[in-house]
Amino acid sequence: MPPKIETSRDVVFVDGIYLAKKACILICYDGEYVLGWYLCRSEQSRSWQALMQRIATPIVVVPDGGPGLRKALKKVWRTAKLQRCIVHAVWQVHRYTTRRPKTLAGIMLKDLASDLYNVKTQEDAKIWIQRLFNWRVTFKEFLNEMTRDSNDNLRATHERLLKAYNSLVVLINTETMFRYLDETLVLDKECPRTNNPIEGGVNAQLRRLLRYHRGMSVEKRIKAVFWWCYLHSPRPLSAKEILKVMPTDASISTIYSSMNERAQLQGIIPTWGDAISWGDLHNYDKLSFNDWD
């Protein structure tokens, strides 16, 4: 096992950006450098593990809430604490309630979720949690209403509101909603409550890069993202040296095509080897490059 990439930061931000239907790049960012990236078909636990196992365990991880991450954390970064991005937590509620809910319960829940931005202290958090539980009690009868669907099965009439409420309860019960208020955390700076650094510092720039070069094949998009991530890693080589190890279009195309063929035959990722990592794409001096998946 190669040495793990160290970071001077106590907090890392992780996210996945899709380049195509079955091409997702998982990225780990410490607010200044891209610490690692991993190309896979989807944000599954095994893909996250493949990324995490190459990076030293941080104190806090801030994700947007993508699937598979929590399971990977338990297996690789066991001691890391999780802070769910508050912005994405609010957006998830708004997706269920819509921007203009038509019921009083929906309006109040939407506004309650938006009030998360105003939670600055532990006392604020306690008051907010109590308000959430009071909402459930206030609208108990309304939320218990049932309707028969097209298959004559009973379903909750206001299922979307219940899903929105439950999404918040899960974050409370797992202690990932207000981790940024945890006074026992010893960090080099204030614990963030959003993953804005990776959204603005990495994802936005990658999307801009790809937008300016519309029409590129999936293989070329993968290569462009690999270039960008490597150039924003802590110890990038000169452009001349990078050209010696950077994957070629042909090598990416071969592995990506092979990956998709297996996907069509098997439907799932049976091993980490089915995904693309930096090391799969070229031969290199392991002493210099094996840290950069």
C-alpha positions as CSV (number, residue, x, y, z in Angstrom):
1,M,0.0,0.0,0.0
2,P,1.5,3.4,-1.0
3,P,1.8,6.1,1.6
4,K,-1.4,8.1,2.1
5,I,-1.6,11.7,1.0
6,E,-1.3,14.0,4.0
7,T,-3.2,17.2,4.3
8,S,-2.4,20.2,6.5
9,R,-6.1,20.9,6.9
10,D,-8.4,19.2,9.5
11,V,-11.4,19.4,7.2
12,V,-11.9,18.0,3.7
13,F,-14.7,18.5,1.2
14,V,-15.8,15.6,-1.0
15,D,-18.2,15.6,-4.0
16,G,-18.9,13.8,-7.3
17,I,-19.2,15.5,-10.6
18,Y,-20.8,13.6,-13.6
19,L,-19.2,13.9,-17.0
20,A,-21.7,11.5,-18.6
21,K,-24.4,9.1,-17.6
22,K,-21.9,6.5,-16.4
23,A,-18.8,8.6,-15.8
24,C,-18.5,10.3,-12.4
25,I,-15.4,11.8,-10.9
26,L,-15.2,11.7,-7.1
27,I,-13.0,14.5,-5.8
28,C,-11.4,15.3,-2.4
29,Y,-10.5,18.9,-1.7
30,D,-9.0,20.5,1.4
31,G,-9.9,24.1,0.5
32,E,-6.6,24.8,-1.2
33,Y,-5.6,21.6,-3.1
34,V,-7.2,18.7,-4.8
35,L,-6.0,15.8,-2.7
36,G,-7.3,13.0,-4.9
37,W,-9.8,12.0,-7.6
38,Y,-11.3,8.8,-8.8
39,L,-13.3,8.0,-11.9
40,C,-16.2,5.5,-11.6
41,R,-19.6,4.8,-13.0
42,S,-21.6,6.2,-9.9
43,E,-21.2,7.3,-6.4
44,Q,-21.1,3.9,-4.8
45,S,-19.5,3.0,-1.5
46,R,-16.7,1.0,-3.1
47,S,-15.8,4.0,-5.3
48,W,-15.7,6.3,-2.4
49,Q,-13.5,3.8,-0.5
50,A,-11.1,3.6,-3.4
51,L,-10.6,7.4,-3.2
52,M,-10.5,7.6,0.6
53,Q,-8.0,4.8,1.2
54,R,-5.3,6.9,-0.5
55,I,-5.8,10.0,1.7
56,A,-5.0,10.4,5.4
57,T,-8.1,10.5,7.7
58,P,-9.3,14.1,8.3
59,I,-11.1,15.2,11.4
60,V,-14.2,16.4,9.6
61,V,-15.7,15.5,6.2
62,V,-18.2,17.8,4.5
63,P,-20.2,16.2,1.6
64,D,-23.3,17.2,-0.3
65,G,-25.0,14.0,0.8
66,G,-24.3,11.8,-2.2
67,P,-25.1,8.0,-1.9
68,G,-22.5,5.5,-0.6
69,L,-20.4,8.0,1.3
70,R,-21.5,7.1,4.8
71,K,-20.8,3.4,4.4
72,A,-17.3,4.2,3.0
73,L,-16.5,6.4,5.9
74,K,-17.2,3.7,8.4
75,K,-14.8,1.4,6.6
76,V,-12.0,3.8,5.7
77,W,-12.1,7.1,7.6
78,R,-13.6,5.5,10.8
79,T,-12.7,8.4,13.1
80,A,-13.8,11.2,10.8
81,K,-16.8,13.3,11.8
82,L,-19.5,14.1,9.2
83,Q,-21.0,17.5,8.6
84,R,-23.8,17.4,6.1
85,C,-23.8,20.5,3.8
86,I,-26.6,22.7,5.2
87,V,-27.3,24.2,1.8
88,H,-28.0,20.8,0.3
89,A,-30.1,19.7,3.3
90,V,-32.3,22.8,2.7
91,W,-32.4,22.2,-1.1
92,Q,-33.5,18.6,-0.5
93,V,-36.5,19.8,1.6
94,H,-37.4,22.4,-1.0
95,R,-37.4,19.7,-3.7
96,Y,-40.1,17.9,-1.8
97,T,-42.1,21.0,-0.8
98,T,-41.5,22.9,-4.0
99,R,-40.6,26.5,-4.0
100,R,-44.2,27.5,-3.7
101,P,-46.0,24.9,-1.5
102,K,-49.8,25.1,-1.5
103,T,-50.5,23.7,1.9
104,L,-49.9,25.4,5.3
105,A,-47.8,22.4,6.4
106,G,-45.7,22.7,3.3
107,I,-45.2,26.4,3.7
108,M,-44.2,26.1,7.3
109,L,-41.8,23.2,6.7
110,K,-40.1,25.0,3.8
111,D,-39.6,28.1,6.0
112,L,-38.4,26.0,8.8
113,A,-35.7,24.4,6.6
114,S,-34.6,27.8,5.4
115,D,-34.2,28.9,9.0
116,L,-31.3,26.5,9.2
117,Y,-29.1,29.2,7.8
118,N,-29.7,31.2,11.0
119,V,-28.6,28.5,13.4
120,K,-25.4,29.9,14.9
121,T,-25.3,28.4,18.4
122,Q,-26.1,25.2,20.2
123,E,-29.1,26.9,21.8
124,D,-30.3,27.9,18.3
125,A,-30.0,24.3,17.3
126,K,-32.1,23.1,20.3
127,I,-34.8,25.6,19.5
128,W,-34.8,24.7,15.8
129,I,-35.1,20.9,16.5
130,Q,-38.0,21.5,18.9
131,R,-39.7,23.6,16.2
132,L,-39.3,20.7,13.8
133,F,-40.9,18.2,16.2
134,N,-43.6,20.6,17.0
135,W,-44.4,20.9,13.3
136,R,-44.9,17.1,13.1
137,V,-47.3,17.2,16.1
138,T,-49.2,20.2,14.8
139,F,-49.9,18.5,11.5
140,K,-50.2,15.0,12.7
141,E,-53.7,14.3,11.5
142,F,-53.0,16.0,8.1
143,L,-49.8,14.0,7.6
144,N,-51.6,10.7,8.6
145,E,-54.1,11.1,5.7
146,M,-54.0,8.1,3.3
147,T,-54.9,7.8,-0.4
148,R,-55.3,4.7,-2.7
149,D,-53.0,4.8,-5.6
150,S,-53.6,3.4,-9.1
151,N,-52.9,-0.1,-7.9
152,D,-55.4,0.2,-5.1
153,N,-52.6,0.4,-2.5
154,L,-52.9,2.8,0.5
155,R,-50.2,5.5,0.4
156,A,-49.6,8.6,2.5
157,T,-51.5,11.4,0.8
158,H,-48.7,13.9,1.8
159,E,-45.8,11.5,1.1
160,R,-43.5,14.2,-0.1
161,L,-43.9,16.2,3.0
162,L,-43.1,13.2,5.1
163,K,-40.0,12.5,3.1
164,A,-38.9,16.1,3.6
165,Y,-39.4,15.9,7.3
166,N,-37.7,12.5,7.6
167,S,-34.7,13.8,5.7
168,L,-34.1,16.3,8.4
169,V,-34.8,13.9,11.2
170,V,-32.1,11.5,9.9
171,L,-29.5,14.3,10.0
172,I,-30.5,15.1,13.6
173,N,-30.4,11.4,14.7
174,T,-27.0,10.8,13.0
175,E,-25.6,14.0,14.5
176,T,-24.6,15.3,11.1
177,M,-26.8,18.4,11.0
178,F,-25.0,20.5,13.6
179,R,-21.6,19.1,13.7
180,Y,-20.2,22.5,13.1
181,L,-21.4,23.5,16.6
182,D,-19.5,20.7,18.3
183,E,-17.2,22.4,20.8
184,T,-15.2,19.2,21.3
185,L,-13.7,19.5,17.8
186,V,-10.2,20.8,17.8
187,L,-9.6,22.3,14.3
188,D,-7.2,24.8,12.8
189,K,-10.2,27.0,12.0
190,E,-14.0,27.2,12.4
191,C,-15.8,24.1,11.2
192,P,-17.6,24.7,7.9
193,R,-21.3,23.9,7.6
194,T,-21.4,23.9,3.7
195,N,-19.3,22.4,1.0
196,N,-19.2,25.7,-0.8
197,P,-15.3,25.6,-1.1
198,I,-15.5,22.5,-3.4
199,E,-18.6,23.7,-5.2
200,G,-17.0,27.0,-6.0
201,G,-13.3,26.2,-5.9
202,V,-13.5,22.9,-7.9
203,N,-16.9,21.9,-9.4
204,A,-17.7,25.4,-10.8
205,Q,-14.4,25.7,-12.5
206,L,-14.6,22.2,-13.9
207,R,-18.1,22.8,-15.3
208,R,-16.9,26.1,-16.8
209,L,-14.0,24.3,-18.4
210,L,-16.2,21.7,-19.9
211,R,-18.8,24.3,-21.0
212,Y,-16.1,26.3,-22.8
213,H,-15.2,23.1,-24.7
214,R,-18.6,21.7,-25.5
215,G,-18.6,18.9,-28.0
216,M,-15.7,17.0,-26.5
217,S,-16.1,13.2,-26.3
218,V,-16.4,11.6,-22.9
219,E,-12.8,10.4,-23.1
220,K,-11.6,14.0,-23.7
221,R,-13.7,15.3,-20.9
222,I,-12.2,12.8,-18.6
223,K,-8.7,13.8,-19.7
224,A,-9.4,17.5,-19.2
225,V,-10.7,16.9,-15.7
226,F,-7.6,14.7,-14.9
227,W,-5.3,17.5,-16.1
228,W,-7.1,20.2,-14.1
229,C,-7.1,18.1,-10.9
230,Y,-3.5,17.2,-11.2
231,L,-2.5,20.8,-11.8
232,H,-4.3,21.8,-8.6
233,S,-2.8,19.0,-6.5
234,P,-0.2,19.9,-3.8
235,R,2.9,18.9,-5.8
236,P,2.3,19.0,-9.5
237,L,5.2,18.5,-11.9
238,S,6.1,20.9,-14.7
239,A,4.0,20.7,-17.9
240,K,6.9,18.9,-19.7
241,E,7.0,16.2,-17.1
242,I,3.2,15.8,-16.8
243,L,3.1,15.1,-20.6
244,K,5.2,12.0,-20.0
245,V,2.7,10.4,-17.6
246,M,-0.6,12.0,-18.6
247,P,-3.0,9.4,-20.0
248,T,-3.6,9.4,-23.8
249,D,-6.9,9.6,-25.5
250,A,-6.5,6.1,-26.7
251,S,-5.7,4.7,-23.2
252,I,-8.7,6.4,-21.7
253,S,-11.0,5.3,-24.5
254,T,-9.8,1.7,-24.1
255,I,-10.4,1.5,-20.4
256,Y,-13.7,3.5,-20.5
257,S,-15.1,1.3,-23.2
258,S,-14.0,-1.8,-21.3
259,M,-15.7,-0.4,-18.1
260,N,-18.9,0.2,-20.0
261,E,-18.9,-3.3,-21.6
262,R,-18.7,-4.8,-18.1
263,A,-21.4,-2.5,-16.9
264,Q,-23.7,-3.7,-19.7
265,L,-22.9,-7.4,-18.9
266,Q,-23.0,-7.3,-15.2
267,G,-25.0,-4.2,-14.3
268,I,-23.0,-3.4,-11.2
269,I,-19.4,-2.7,-10.1
270,P,-18.1,-6.1,-8.8
271,T,-14.6,-4.8,-8.0
272,W,-12.8,-1.5,-7.7
273,G,-10.8,-2.4,-10.7
274,D,-13.8,-1.7,-12.9
275,A,-13.5,2.0,-12.2
276,I,-10.7,4.2,-13.7
277,S,-8.0,5.5,-11.4
278,W,-5.0,7.5,-12.3
279,G,-2.7,4.5,-12.0
280,D,-4.9,2.4,-14.4
281,L,-4.2,4.8,-17.3
282,H,-0.4,4.9,-17.7
283,N,2.9,3.6,-16.5
284,Y,4.8,5.8,-14.2
285,D,7.5,6.0,-11.6
286,K,5.7,4.7,-8.5
287,L,7.9,6.7,-6.2
288,S,6.7,9.9,-7.8
289,F,3.2,9.3,-8.9
290,N,1.4,6.6,-7.0
291,D,-0.3,9.1,-4.7
292,W,-2.3,10.7,-7.4
293,D,-5.4,8.6,-8.1
